[in-house]
Amino acid sequence: IPGFVRGECPLMAETITRRAYLLAAIKAHGRPVTTSLAERLLTGSPWPTSGRNTARKDLRALAARGALHSVDANGRRIYHPTLLTADAGTGDAS
């Protein structure tokens, strides 16, 4: 493509994983997140067909890595973002 440096792709300026996207969306949301809300947040992502089970697994994985803290309240699991560095918990290397 004329005007672009070799190796650069204008369509993929930055790659992001689904879990990194979800974590950023949760932090931008600014409130605790349930599986249902995480599923809705993913509908606006590059992975819009991700369902409830995928959202649940991603929340669990982010909590296991320390990016989220889970609390059981009234029979429901709620996830709160932890105060970590930007890439902590996503598995992404910077």
Buried (B, 14 or more C-beta within 10 A) or exposed (E): EEEEEEEEEEEEEEEBEBBBBBBBBBEEBEEBBBBEBBBBBBEEBEBEEBEEEBBBEBBBBBBEBEBBBBEEEEEEBBBBBBEBEEEBBBEBEE
